[in-house]
Amino acid sequence: MERVRAILDEASVMISGVEDQRTLEDLRVKYLGKKGLLTELIKYLGDLPAAERPKMGKAINDAKNQIQHLISDKQSRFEDLSKQKSLQKDILDITLPGRAEKTGKIHPISRVMNEVLEVFSKLGFSIAYGPDVETDYYNFEALNIPAHHPSRDMWSTLYVEGDVLLRTHTSPVQIRVMEKQNPPLAVVVPGRVYRRDADVTHSTVFHQVEGFLVDRDVTFGDLKGALTSFLHYIFGRQKKVRFRPSYFPFTEPSAEVDVQCVMCGGDGCRICKGTGWIEILGSGMIDPNVFKYVKYDPEKFSGFAFGLGIERVAMLKYGIDDIRLFYQNDLRFLRQF
Ligand code: PHE
């Protein structure tokens, strides 16, 4: 019994003086391990008189439990200490503001383009595409603009080689669609067009949406109705719209369509050059000569067509006064949409 007492006393002193985990583990092995001091004592139980064995057994067990307890205590103190240390080391300021993820935006030209196409699809138009690199035939000839005709001057054309050019408008797709499909049809054509022109309101490459509708008995009233609805969708119902006589070789009669200036509301300003109106699209009734090129019977069918510049609409909608901003990819500009 004295030996048990002595082991327990010694263990208490040793354990309370330990300063690292490793030594603590060594002590556990020394006292409680398979060959530990207390474990050793159990071997001698058999030498004792039977009457004393239970008492002795209990004393050894109690001592074991106490030592185990002291070790666990010490163990958890070590754990607290190391937690504290790592907290001091990795300071985390939970009051710092977070870092926001930057999300992508749809380019203003794509936005306006999508919006325009959506309005026309509500009006029952379907979408068609044509090539950017065109031939003289589709860009001019079949649109009633023969080689000698002075109206070719309306488009500052970029030529690739011989009869091949970069389309100056989306109108050639009228011909391409009508060659393949018979009336009735209502089609819009989004696309890039190219002109030898560049300043604050003109870009060498810009975007147009062409639209045309062919059926029996289509009138100028249908043209006015469709384009007025469209412009009201885009600029708001309260905006006035006017149709002004104009000239295009492939439409007869032709009209340019103006919207009440979105900047000044019609009072007159720098943007509308004091007129209160802004030209927004070209349009007209498809010339019977164009129908001849696509083998439609002009006695049976009539139709209207129009062409709209997307950059122009975007500039007016968002109050942008320099077209080059659309192509510079300056994030400070693009993030505003
Ligand atoms: N293609 C003409 C242009 O770009 C616009 C237009 C299209 C006019 C259709 C009338 C009809 O100037």
Residues whose N, C-alpha, C, O or C-beta is under 5 A from the ligand:
A	BS01	LIG	T168 H169 S171 F248 T251 G282 S283 G284 A305 F306 G307
